[in-house]
């Protein structure tokens, strides 16, 4: 059974930091490109950051560049999202997504974790 489990939900003040974690089980993690998505109330889901299966160059949506850092530890089957200088507009449910690097039909979602940025 494939599971992607996110952790690190929280309420932080503007300018604060939070680290999200996504731990995978049931898949060969090293074969999967990993991403973080977010969805705010009333908005479409948005790709925030992604990192290739081989820990290559990550990519970010413009609104988080310089503030968020995506990383992964293939030995621990875990992906991270370090979020600094958080803004109220970062408030959303954050979900991790795994896509096999050779077969995009093999893809899985986590259940999502709430991040709220508010004073």
C-alpha positions in Angstrom: 0.0 0.0 0.0 1.4 3.4 -1.0 1.3 6.1 1.5 2.6 9.7 1.5 2.3 11.2 4.9 2.8 14.9 5.4 3.6 16.5 8.8 4.5 20.0 10.0 1.2 21.7 9.9 0.9 24.8 11.9 -0.1 28.4 12.6 2.7 30.9 12.3 2.9 34.7 12.3 3.9 36.6 9.2 7.7 36.4 8.8 7.9 33.1 10.6 9.2 29.8 9.4 7.8 26.2 9.1 9.2 23.0 7.8 6.9 20.4 6.1 7.8 16.8 5.8 6.5 14.1 3.4 7.4 10.5 4.1 6.7 7.8 1.6 6.1 4.1 2.0 5.2 1.4 -0.4 7.2 2.9 -3.3 10.8 3.0 -4.5 11.2 6.6 -3.5 14.4 7.2 -5.5 12.4 6.6 -8.7 9.9 9.3 -8.1 10.0 13.0 -8.9 8.5 14.8 -5.9 6.5 18.0 -5.6 4.7 20.2 -3.1 1.4 21.6 -4.1 -0.9 24.0 -2.2 -4.5 24.9 -2.4 -6.0 28.0 -0.7 -9.7 28.3 -0.1 -11.5 29.3 -3.3 -8.4 28.9 -5.4 -7.1 26.3 -7.7 -4.3 23.9 -6.6 -0.9 25.4 -7.4 2.5 23.7 -7.9 4.8 25.3 -5.3 8.1 23.4 -5.7 9.5 20.2 -7.3 12.6 18.2 -7.1 13.7 15.4 -9.5 14.1 11.8 -8.4 17.9 12.1 -8.6 18.1 15.1 -6.3 18.8 17.3 -9.3 17.9 21.0 -9.7 14.7 22.0 -7.9 12.1 24.3 -9.3 9.9 26.9 -7.6 6.9 29.0 -8.4 7.9 32.6 -8.6 6.0 33.7 -5.5 8.1 31.5 -3.2 11.6 31.8 -4.8 14.1 32.9 -2.2 11.8 32.0 0.7 11.1 28.2 0.3 13.6 25.4 -0.1 12.6 21.9 -1.3 14.9 19.0 -0.5 14.8 15.2 -0.2 16.6 12.4 1.5 16.3 9.3 -0.6 17.7 7.1 2.1 15.0 8.2 4.5 12.3 8.3 1.7 11.5 11.8 2.8 10.9 15.1 1.2 11.0 18.5 2.9 9.8 22.0 2.4 11.5 24.7 4.4 9.4 27.8 4.4 10.8 31.0 5.6 9.5 34.6 5.7 6.0 33.3 5.5 3.2 35.6 4.3 -0.5 35.4 4.8 -0.9 34.5 1.1 1.0 31.3 1.8 -2.0 30.1 3.8 -3.2 26.9 2.2 -3.4 23.1 2.5 0.0 21.8 1.3 0.1 18.3 -0.3 3.0 16.2 -1.5 2.9 14.5 -4.9 5.0 11.6 -6.2 5.3 10.8 -9.9 7.5 8.0 -11.3 10.2 9.5 -13.5 9.5 7.0 -16.3 5.8 6.5 -16.0 3.7 9.5 -15.1 0.6 7.3 -14.7 2.2 6.1 -11.5 1.5 9.0 -9.2 0.4 9.4 -5.7 -0.9 12.2 -3.4 -0.6 12.8 0.3 -3.6 13.8 2.4 -2.5 17.4 2.9 -1.5 19.5 5.8 -2.8 22.9 6.8 -0.5 25.9 7.0 -1.9 29.1 8.3 0.0 32.4 8.3 -1.7 35.0 10.4 -1.0 37.6 13.1 
